[in-house]
Amino acid sequence: MVSIAQLHALLAAEPHQEFCCAMNLNLYDSPAMKSLATQAAVGRHLRVTDGSKGEIPQTAIAVELCEDNYPGWLAAEDLKNLTPATAPYRPVTLTRPAIHPHLSQAIAFTQAAMRQPNIYLWGGTVGPNYDCSGLMQAAFAAQGIWLPRDAYQQEAFVQTIDLEKAEPGDLVFFGSPDRCTHVGLYLGDRRYIHSSGKSQGRNGIGIDILADEGDTVSQTYWKQFRSSGRIIQSYVAQCPPSDVPNPD
């Protein structure tokens, strides 16, 4: 449990103090807290990115998640759901040989999520409601494999492969010629599972095909297909320096 006063004291002693989420928490895209940026599952580490040298806002606090450096705003009332981390987050570097045995489990995670009542939630990463990249990040994080948060970041992170060489557990990406805006998990036989929205998707998790002969949703995404990629490593975020002196 952390209060505003305790947060001041902790950050004065250690500006890079990490905190552990005692429950699933929402992180917002602005201090107005009107739209989700992402979510932090129980046990995730975060650090405060403002307030260590001045007044901490009373309503929303700028933070970033330690595992992927993803920024957001935490409601001050959720400070009570943080505890000081007993040890700093230590990233684990994984390569393809260590990742490959867990691909079937990542697929099983998405299929289990699909069987639960769910809707598409922009910023959702903890379930039952996910956005597209949040589902991918959660499925692999459950296996100890970290991916960047957003679809365009995931596309840049993986090793690009030809669709004809795609295997179950690879990722498939969609969007415009200029930018990736959507991601799914390849299942084989040109099928993929993804969480899609209301405007052109299923408002939740479903399975579609990469072909012209699919239904309207499949055809819509197939026209926006950009690339496929293979996860060959686990994402390792840069940690802040540990030798920064305390502020005066």
N, C-alpha and C positions, 0 to 999 in steps of 0.2 A: 504494500500500500504506500503510495507516494502522494504528498500534498504539494501545493505550490511552494510553500515555505521549505519543505524538505527538498524539493527539486532544486531550489536556489542553493541550498547548502551542499547538496551532492555535486552539483556542477561547479561550484566554487572550488571544491576540493579536487575534482577530477572532471575537466571539461568534456572528456570523451567517455564518460560513464555510460555503460550500456544498461538497458532495462529489459526485463523479460515480461512478456504478455501473459497475464494470469487467465485471460479469456480471449475469445475472438474479438478483435477490435476493428472498427472502421477507420480508415485514413481518407481524408477528403482532399479535393484538388485546390482548395483555397481556404483561407481563414473564415470565409462565410459559411463553410461546411454545408453547401447545398448539393454537391455532387461527389460521389465516391471517386477516389483515385485508385485505391486498392484496399485490401483487407490484410490483417495480420492474424494468423492463427495462434492458438494457445502455444506458448513456448518460444515463439519467435522473438528475436532480439531487435531492439531499436535504440537509436540514440537521438538526443535532442540536437537540432542544428541551429537554433537561435536561443537567445536568452542567457547564454553562459557568461556574457559580459554586460548584461543590462537587465532590464525588467522583462520578465517572462509574461507574455500576454495572458490575460485572465480567462479567455474563452477558447482559444485554439493555439496549439503549440506546434511549431514546425519540427518535424522529425524525419528520419530516414531509416529504412529497414536495413539491418546490418548484412543480411545474406545477399542482397542484390542492390544495395544503395538506393532503393526506390524512395523518392520523397513523398511526403504528404503532410496533412495537418491533422493532429489528434485533438479531439475535444478535451478541454481541460478537465471536464468531469470524469474522463476516463483515466486520469492519473491514478485513481484509486485501484485501477486494474493493472497497474505496473508494479513490479518489484525490482530492486537493483539486482542485476545479474551477478551471480556468484563467481562466474568466470567469463571472460570475453568470448565472443563467437570466434571459432576457429574453422575456417573453410577447409573442406576436404577436396583435394584435386582428384578427379576420376577421369580415366581415359576409356576409350571404346571397349576394351576387353572387360573392364569392370562394369560398364553400363549395360552391355548387351544382354546378360542374363536377367536383367530386371525389366526388360521391355514388355514382356507378357503381363507383368504385374501392373505396369503403368496403364496398359490397355484395359486390364480388368478393373482398375480404378475408375476409368471413364465409363465403362459399361455399367458398373454398379451405381455410379452417379446418375446415369441416364434412367435407371430403374426407379429412382426416387422422384417424387413430384418436384419439379423444378421449373424455373423460368430464367430467361436471360437477364443477367444483372451486370450492368456496366460497372467495372471495378471489382466484381465478385471473384474471390479466390478461395473461400473457405467452405462453400457449399451450404445448403443444397443448390444455391443459385450462383452460377458462374458466368463470366464473360469468356470469350474464346481463348485468349491467352492465359487467363486465370485458371481455366480448366487444365490447360497443358502444364502450367507451372505447378499446380497442386498435384497432378497425377505423378509427375516425376519427383517432386519434392518428397512425396510419400515414400519414395524408394531411395531417398538420400541423394537425388540427382537434381542440381539446381539449374534452372533456366532463367534468362532475363525475363522481366515482367511482361513487356508488351510484344505484340505480334511482329512489328517491324524489327524490334531488337532480337527476337528469337530467330527471324529469318537471317539476320546478319551474323548471328552466333553459330548457326549450324553449318555443316559442310554441304554445299549444294550438290545435288545428284540429279540425274535424269529420272523423270517419272517412271519410265519403263524399268528402272533398276530399283525403285522404291520397295522397301520391305516393311512388314508390320513393325510399328514403333517409330517409323520416320515421321516427319512433319510435312504438311502440305500448306502452302501459303496462297493467299488471294488478295486482290486489291486492284489498284489502277496501275498503269505502266510506271507511274512515278512513286508509288508508295504501297507498302504492304499494310493491309488493314484487318486481315482475318487469318486465322490459323486453325488447322485441324490435325488429328492424329490418324495416320494411315493404318488401315486394317488389313490390306491385301485385296487383290481382285478389284482394284480401283475404287474401293470403298474407304470412307473415312468417317470418323466420329468427331463432332464439334458442337459447341454451344453457339447458336446463332440467334440474332435478334428478331424483332417483330417485322421490320420493314421488308426484308427479303429472305427471312429464315423461318425458323420453327418456334421462336420464342422459348428456347431451351435446348437441351442436348438431344441430338438425333444423329442418324447415320445417313450419309448421302453418297452418291457415286460421282466419279470424275469422268463424265461422258455426256454426250448430247442427248442420249435417249432416256435420261432420268426424268423425274417429275420437275415441276416448275422450280422448286428450291435448288435441286441438283443442277439443273440447266443454268440457273442464275449464277451460281458460284463457279460452275465450270467455265463460263465466259470470262470470269475474273481470275482464273487460275494464273499464278505467277511462277511458282517454283516448288520444288520439293527438297527436303534437306535431312541430313543424318546427324544425330547428336553424337559427337565423337569425344566430348569432354563435358565436365561439369563446370558451370559458371562459378568463378571465384571473384567476389567483389573486392575492390581495394578498401582496405581498412585505414582509418585515420592514423596519423603518426602517434606513437605512444609516448614520445619524449617532448611533447609540446608543454612548455611551462604553464603553470596555473596563472590565470589572469590576476593582475594587481587589484 
